[in-house]
Amino acid sequence: MDTYDCIVIGGGASGLVSAARLSRAGRRVLVLEAADRLGGCIHTWRPRADFWLELGAHTAYNSYAPLLEALADRGRLGDLLTREKLGYRFFEKDGATTSPMKRLSFLEAALSIPFGIGKAKAGRDVAEWFGGLLGKGNYRRLLSPAFAAVLSQSADAFPAEWLFRRKPRMKAAPRKYTFPGGLQGLLEALAEGAPFETRVGVPVQSLARTGAGFGVGTDGGEIGCRQVVLAVPVDAAASLLAPAYPDLARPLAAYPMSSSEALGVVLDAERTKLPAVAGLIGADDDFFSVVTRDPVPHDGLRGFTFHFRPGRLEREGKIARAARVLGVAPTDFIHVRETLNRLPAPGVEHPRRMAELDARLAGEPLALVGNYLNGLSIGDCAERAVSETDRLLSSPGK
Ligand SMILES: Cc1cc2nc3c(=O)[nH]c(=O)nc-3n(C[C@H](O)[C@H](O)[C@H](O)COP(=O)(O)OP(=O)(O)OC[C@H]3O[C@@H](n4cnc5c(N)ncnc54)[C@H](O)[C@@H]3O)c2cc1C
């Protein structure tokens, strides 16, 4: 049986940042990714050689320091592409687009802020905390749909302490960036020529404890290792952990998930009259948001990804809705692609539940990383990868 110091299961941002840190510390590391591409929620569609569009995550920030440090190790920090400064606008029922500021009542905000500003975020959900800060009307009209556009799900019941956590910025990088070939290109760059091994198209079927560590079961047989980093979505983590770690698996199996249905469309730039915009926020619409390629403009094409609420429209209905929003005919779309995105849907109790999980993990040769542990953003995932890999690296005798 082939043996590694560490096997990282899952080749998204969490898994690749973990692999980069462990291999940098001299560990022999293997990454196993089920899909035929790296990236997970970072999913860049490349319908032709000279054009890409994000179907999942689209924006990274210079506060994602561990991600950038891993990129710097590969000598690729200079490849970052600055995203042009463009705003988001609301897409109104009558087809107009409006500035988010039009939905803000300054009077309500001025009356609310003095009472909301000092309140702790812990134990409060997003609706309560931000509604307390800017007023319930401002929350309903502006913040609730804007947050849902960011998270591709309602954020109302989300733990306030997990949204917009401050992180130190890496000044050498642009404030907002992407990468040549899209954000997935950044993750691919982490793996290219890296001191760890990566295998894609290898779903891990089982995880068993052995005397020396773990046996990681794949279709091609079992692979041995001393430590495991589990970097898969929360429901996949629950099923892999169930046989060897039922106490860890139980709270993860009960973790709610949300989904959104992405439709990417590409068309000739002159077809649509929609002004350049980073994205549209759908208030009470079939979609949470529309994310555009406009911050990284292309000479002749424009691209839009509609993040639809789940279960509302079939493919033809989504295409028709996208065409109406862009003021074009469905036949104007040169390329169309659908995909399903899934994310955890944490509630206010999850920060405490995940802290309890961490207490059970202490001393185990197993790390749990991912977007269900301390926040959804790529930066939150990268931070968690740092704390968990540091724990593995410092465990005695490991
Ligand atoms: C539509 C959308 C837009 C977003 N926009 C942004 C944004 O702009 N900025 C931002 O910071 N964040 C954004 N996010 C959030 C962020 O992208 C994710 O939370 C983060 O990338 C998750 O990374 P991860 O590695 O923890 O998990 P994932 O990306 O889910 O990766 C897990 C990987 O594990 C693999 N896997 C699953 N089961 C197995 C198995 N049995 N064996 C092997 N591999 C397996 C999966 O195939 C997947 O590749 C967005 C998310 C979505 C869905």
The ligand as an SDF file (V2000), in Angstrom:
LIG
                    3D

 53 58  0  0  0  0  0  0  0  0999 V2000
  -22.2450   30.7730   -6.3160 C   0  0  0  0  0  0  0  0  0  0  0  0
  -21.1470   31.0320   -5.3080 C   0  0  0  0  0  0  0  0  0  0  0  0
  -20.5060   32.2610   -5.3050 C   0  0  0  0  0  0  0  0  0  0  0  0
  -19.4930   32.5210   -4.3640 C   0  0  0  0  0  0  0  0  0  0  0  0
  -18.8150   33.6990   -4.4300 N   0  0  0  0  0  0  0  0  0  0  0  0
  -17.7650   33.8960   -3.6320 C   0  0  0  0  0  0  0  0  0  0  0  0
  -16.9340   35.0360   -3.8180 C   0  0  0  0  0  0  0  0  0  0  0  0
  -17.1160   35.8050   -4.7560 O   0  0  0  0  0  0  0  0  0  0  0  0
  -15.8880   35.2260   -2.9450 N   0  0  0  0  0  0  0  0  0  0  0  0
  -15.6510   34.3480   -1.9230 C   0  0  0  0  0  0  0  0  0  0  0  0
  -14.7140   34.5800   -1.1430 O   0  0  0  0  0  0  0  0  0  0  0  0
  -16.4040   33.2330   -1.7470 N   0  0  0  0  0  0  0  0  0  0  0  0
  -17.4240   32.9770   -2.5930 C   0  0  0  0  0  0  0  0  0  0  0  0
  -18.1600   31.8350   -2.4690 N   0  0  0  0  0  0  0  0  0  0  0  0
  -17.8650   30.8820   -1.3820 C   0  0  0  0  0  0  0  0  0  0  0  0
  -16.5920   30.0740   -1.6420 C   0  0  0  0  0  0  0  0  0  0  0  0
  -16.3740   29.9400   -3.0240 O   0  0  0  0  0  0  0  0  0  0  0  0
  -16.6730   28.6680   -1.0490 C   0  0  0  0  0  0  0  0  0  0  0  0
  -17.2230   28.6700    0.2490 O   0  0  0  0  0  0  0  0  0  0  0  0
  -15.2760   28.0400   -0.9910 C   0  0  0  0  0  0  0  0  0  0  0  0
  -14.6470   28.1110   -2.2670 O   0  0  0  0  0  0  0  0  0  0  0  0
  -15.3920   26.6070   -0.5060 C   0  0  0  0  0  0  0  0  0  0  0  0
  -14.1430   25.9530   -0.6460 O   0  0  0  0  0  0  0  0  0  0  0  0
  -13.9280   24.5080   -0.0270 P   0  0  0  0  0  0  0  0  0  0  0  0
  -12.6430   24.0140   -0.5470 O   0  0  0  0  0  0  0  0  0  0  0  0
  -14.1120   24.5450    1.4430 O   0  0  0  0  0  0  0  0  0  0  0  0
  -15.1460   23.6190   -0.5660 O   0  0  0  0  0  0  0  0  0  0  0  0
  -15.5250   23.2400   -2.0490 P   0  0  0  0  0  0  0  0  0  0  0  0
  -15.1900   24.3480   -2.9580 O   0  0  0  0  0  0  0  0  0  0  0  0
  -16.9280   22.7540   -1.9840 O   0  0  0  0  0  0  0  0  0  0  0  0
  -14.5410   22.0510   -2.3910 O   0  0  0  0  0  0  0  0  0  0  0  0
  -14.7460   20.7490   -1.9090 C   0  0  0  0  0  0  0  0  0  0  0  0
  -14.1760   19.7820   -2.9320 C   0  0  0  0  0  0  0  0  0  0  0  0
  -14.2970   18.4440   -2.4200 O   0  0  0  0  0  0  0  0  0  0  0  0
  -14.5770   17.5960   -3.5050 C   0  0  0  0  0  0  0  0  0  0  0  0
  -15.1390   16.3490   -2.9860 N   0  0  0  0  0  0  0  0  0  0  0  0
  -16.3680   16.1390   -2.4790 C   0  0  0  0  0  0  0  0  0  0  0  0
  -16.5030   14.8520   -2.0880 N   0  0  0  0  0  0  0  0  0  0  0  0
  -15.3230   14.2500   -2.3560 C   0  0  0  0  0  0  0  0  0  0  0  0
  -14.8380   12.9200   -2.1810 C   0  0  0  0  0  0  0  0  0  0  0  0
  -15.6020   11.9420   -1.6560 N   0  0  0  0  0  0  0  0  0  0  0  0
  -13.5630   12.6370   -2.5840 N   0  0  0  0  0  0  0  0  0  0  0  0
  -12.7740   13.5960   -3.1190 C   0  0  0  0  0  0  0  0  0  0  0  0
  -13.1910   14.8690   -3.3150 N   0  0  0  0  0  0  0  0  0  0  0  0
  -14.4520   15.1850   -2.9360 C   0  0  0  0  0  0  0  0  0  0  0  0
  -15.5420   18.4060   -4.3630 C   0  0  0  0  0  0  0  0  0  0  0  0
  -15.5990   17.9090   -5.6760 O   0  0  0  0  0  0  0  0  0  0  0  0
  -14.9270   19.7960   -4.2690 C   0  0  0  0  0  0  0  0  0  0  0  0
  -14.0140   20.0450   -5.3080 O   0  0  0  0  0  0  0  0  0  0  0  0
  -19.1500   31.5250   -3.4100 C   0  0  0  0  0  0  0  0  0  0  0  0
  -19.7920   30.2780   -3.4220 C   0  0  0  0  0  0  0  0  0  0  0  0
  -20.7790   30.0180   -4.3690 C   0  0  0  0  0  0  0  0  0  0  0  0
  -21.4190   28.6580   -4.4160 C   0  0  0  0  0  0  0  0  0  0  0  0
  1  2  1  0
  2  3  1  0
  2 52  2  0
  3  4  2  0
  4  5  1  0
  4 50  1  0
  5  6  2  0
  6  7  1  0
  6 13  1  0
  7  8  2  0
  7  9  1  0
  9 10  1  0
 10 11  2  0
 10 12  1  0
 12 13  2  0
 13 14  1  0
 14 15  1  0
 14 50  1  0
 15 16  1  0
 16 17  1  0
 16 18  1  0
 18 19  1  0
 18 20  1  0
 20 21  1  0
 20 22  1  0
 22 23  1  0
 23 24  1  0
 24 25  2  0
 24 26  1  0
 24 27  1  0
 27 28  1  0
 28 29  2  0
 28 30  1  0
 28 31  1  0
 31 32  1  0
 32 33  1  0
 33 34  1  0
 33 48  1  0
 34 35  1  0
 35 36  1  0
 35 46  1  0
 36 37  1  0
 36 45  1  0
 37 38  2  0
 38 39  1  0
 39 40  1  0
 39 45  2  0
 40 41  1  0
 40 42  2  0
 42 43  1  0
 43 44  2  0
 44 45  1  0
 46 47  1  0
 46 48  1  0
 48 49  1  0
 50 51  2  0
 51 52  1  0
 52 53  1  0
M  END
$$$$
